[in-house]
Amino acid sequence: MVPDNDVDVEVLVRFTTRHRDPAMHVPATPLAVPSSTARRGLSDVVNALLNRTSVPTPFDFFIDGVRITGPLGRTISSLGISLETTVTLEYAPCIRPPSDVTPAHANTPASAACYTGTLLARKLNGEMLVGAFDGSLRVVTVPLDLTDAGGVVVSTVPDAHAAPVTDVCALRDRCVSSAKDGTVVVWGAEMPADVTVESLFHPPAPLCLARLEGAHTDGGVEAVALAPGGDRVATAGADGRVALWRVDDTALEKAARAAGDSKEAAAPTRKRKAAPSADTADVSTLSAAATLSGHAAAVHGLAWSDAGGGNGALFSGSWDGTVRQWDAGAGALITHAAVGYAVSTASARDACDGEVPPLLAFGGARGAWGIWDPRMAPVSLSASAPSAASRLKTTGTAHASWVRRLAFQPNGECLVASASLDGSVCIWDLRGLDVPLHTLHGIKPKSKTKNLTKDAAPPALGLAWLGSEAVAAAYANGEIYAFPVTSY
C-alpha cells in the first residue's frame, strides 16, 4: 500500500543518525506519526526523544537518499514505499543559513585555489593557495573568525608559470601547481629555525623544489593531485593521460644531485634554498615514474583519497564522459563508469578512522554532478560490459553552467561543496542529493539570467574547505568569499 497524498494516515517510522555524539541518538523503537508531518514536526518528535525541548534543534530528514522538504507522506509516495514496512528516517542537525561575509582579495583574477592546511603554519586564519591567470601563485589568508575583516595576501610567487594556472593542491609541506603551457611545479615550505610571532603571521613564499616534465607533450596540464602521504603526484592533461611522479625527499635530492646541485643536496630538501620562480635554470627536473592511458579525451579531474588502504584511491574524470579508478602502485585500471557528460572536476572523500570507503564526486557540463561508489565488482571496458550506472548517484542541476570545482568536507563528513561558472556555490548533503542545502552567492549577479553574460556573477574557479566549518570560493575577479557552514 502506497499512501495517498490527500489522506492523512499513520506511518510507522524508525529514526537513525550518523551523528558521532551518542547523546544525539534516539531509541530504535518504531513510532507512528501522521503522514502529514513535515520537517518541523519530525524535529519536534526527535527533540522530545532526546529531551531537548527547552532548546530544540532543527533537523533535516532523509529517506533512501532523498531529503524531506514537505509532508512525510509525499516523500514516501514519490519513492513508492509501502505502508506495510517500517520507514527508516535518517536525521541530522540542520546547517545554518549562510551569513554575509567580507571577501578577501587575491589582487589578481583567480583560476584555481586550494586549502594549504598547515603548509605555512598559520594558526589563527585559514590559508588558500590561489593560482591566477597571469601565472602567479598567492597565499591568501581567509579569517576563520568570519566576523573579521577580509583577508590579505601574505606571500606571492609572481612568475610561478608562464601561462594561466590550471590547478593547485597542497598537503603538509608540499604543494603542486600546473599551467596551460604544460608545466608542473612542486613547491615546499621553509620556516625559520627560530619560529617567532612575526614568522607565523608573515611566512615566506613557497620555494620551488622541482619541475615535472616530459609526460604531457600534447597540450597543457589540467589537473594535479597529491597522494595521501605527500610522496607522489598525479598529473593529467589535454592528451588524455594520467602521469605518476615520485616527489619524496629522496627523489628530490637525487634530482638535485643530477642537476649539479651538490652543495645543497646534503641538506634536507625542505631546508634547501631555492629561488621562488620556477623558471630558474638550476631548478631540478623529474621524469614520470608511470603513465596511465585509457581516456579518449582530455582529463580535467583528478582526486587521490586515503580511503581504501594501501596506495589510496586514485580517480580521474575526463571529457570523454567517464570516471576511472586506478591502482597507483601497479599502474593499472581498476574500474570505470560512464557518466554521460564531459567531466571537468573531481574530488575524493578521505577516510575517517578507517571507516569511510572511497567515494568520488565528479561534475562538469550542464551544471550536473554526481557521486560514484566504486566498491562494486570491477566493470570491463568491453562493449558488452554491464552498465555501471547503478553505482552512480546523480544530482539535480542546481547550477546554470558547468560545475568547475567540487570539495568534500574534511574528516569523512557528509557535506560536499560545488562551485560553478555561473558564480554560485552549493552545499549538498550526501544523505540527500536531490536538492542542495544552501545556494551561496558571494558575488550576486546583476540580473536573474541563467546565461553567462556581462551581467552575471564572475565564475567561481577555486573552492576549498577551511577546516570543517567554512568553505571558501575564489572568483575570476580576484575576490575570495568564505562561507560559514555550521549546524545548529
Secondary structure, 3 states (H helix, E strand, C coil): CCCCCCCCCEEEEEEECCCCCHHHCCCCCCEEEECCCCHHHHHHHHHHHHCCCCCCCCEEEEECCEECCCCHHHHHHHHCCCCCCCEEEEEEECECCCCCCCCEECCCCEEEEEECCCCCCCCCEEEEEEEECCCCEEEEEEECCCCCCCCCEEEEECCCCCCCEEEEEEECCEEEEEECCCCEEEEECCCCCCCCHHHHHCCCCCEEEEEECCCCCCCCEEEEEECCCCCEEEEEECCCCEEEEECCHHHHHHHHHHCCCHHHHCCCHHHCCCCCCCCCCCCEEECCCEEECCCCCCEEEEEEECCCCCCCEEEEEECCCEEEEEECCCCEEEEEEECCCCEEEEEECCCCCCCCCCCEEEEEHHHCEEEECCCCCCCCCCCCCCCCHHHEEECCCCCCCCEEEEEECCCCCCEEEEEECCCCEEEEECCECCCCCEEECCCCCCCCCCCCCCCCCCCEEEEEECCCCEEEEEECCCEEEEEECCEC
